[in-house]
Amino acid sequence: MGYMLLEAPYCRHQIEGIQNIAGSVSGIISVDLSDIIDNDFEGLMDIFEQKLVSEGILSDISYKVVGTGIGDEVHIYVDAEVELF
């Protein structure tokens, strides 16, 4: 595996720092295949949001599968704008 999985969602301080540099927030998250199958598009976007950021709302989301893990884990690169409140 030539990438690092995000172990916990980014906190507000991390989000602000990343956005100041890159303009968006990105990371590689692990999602169970069953969650992908069982959810519609909006449900899947909610999962991406919960796994990428601890607060805020994602928009302009782009994503791609970058690998697999143990069992039914799918590793997904997610890049998005974050609106903090």
C-alpha positions in Angstrom: 0.0 0.0 0.0 1.7 3.2 -1.2 -0.6 5.6 0.7 -1.7 6.6 4.2 -5.2 6.0 5.4 -6.9 8.7 7.4 -7.3 7.1 10.9 -9.6 9.8 12.2 -11.6 12.6 10.7 -9.8 16.0 10.4 -10.6 18.3 13.3 -11.5 22.0 12.8 -7.9 23.2 13.4 -6.6 20.7 10.8 -9.3 21.7 8.3 -8.6 25.4 8.6 -4.8 24.8 8.1 -5.3 22.5 5.1 -7.8 24.8 3.4 -5.4 27.8 3.8 -2.8 25.9 1.9 -4.7 23.8 -0.6 -8.1 25.4 -0.8 -9.8 22.0 -0.2 -9.4 19.0 2.1 -8.5 15.5 0.9 -7.6 12.2 2.4 -7.8 8.5 1.9 -10.6 6.9 3.9 -11.7 3.3 4.4 -15.3 2.4 3.6 -16.9 -1.1 4.0 -18.1 -2.5 0.7 -21.4 -3.2 2.4 -21.8 0.5 3.2 -21.2 1.3 -0.5 -23.8 -1.3 -1.6 -26.4 -0.5 1.0 -26.5 3.3 0.6 -27.7 5.5 -2.2 -25.5 8.4 -3.5 -26.5 10.8 -0.8 -25.9 8.2 1.9 -22.5 7.5 0.5 -21.6 11.2 0.5 -22.7 11.4 4.1 -20.3 8.5 4.9 -17.5 10.3 3.1 -18.2 13.5 5.1 -18.3 11.6 8.5 -15.0 9.9 7.8 -13.1 13.0 6.3 -14.1 15.8 8.7 -15.3 16.0 12.3 -17.4 19.1 11.6 -18.6 21.1 8.6 -20.3 20.3 5.4 -18.6 18.9 2.2 -19.3 20.3 -1.2 -17.7 19.8 -4.7 -16.8 16.2 -3.7 -14.6 14.2 -6.0 -13.5 10.6 -5.2 -11.8 7.6 -6.6 -11.0 4.1 -5.4 -7.3 3.7 -4.7 -7.2 0.2 -3.2 -8.6 -2.4 -0.9 -7.9 -3.5 2.6 -8.6 -6.4 4.9 -12.0 -8.1 4.4 -14.4 -5.9 2.5 -12.6 -2.5 3.0 -12.4 -0.2 0.0 -9.9 2.7 0.2 -11.2 5.8 -1.4 -9.4 9.1 -2.1 -11.8 12.0 -1.3 -11.2 15.7 -2.1 -13.8 18.3 -1.2 -14.5 21.9 -0.2 -15.5 22.2 3.5 -17.9 24.8 4.9 -17.3 25.3 8.6 -19.8 27.0 10.9 
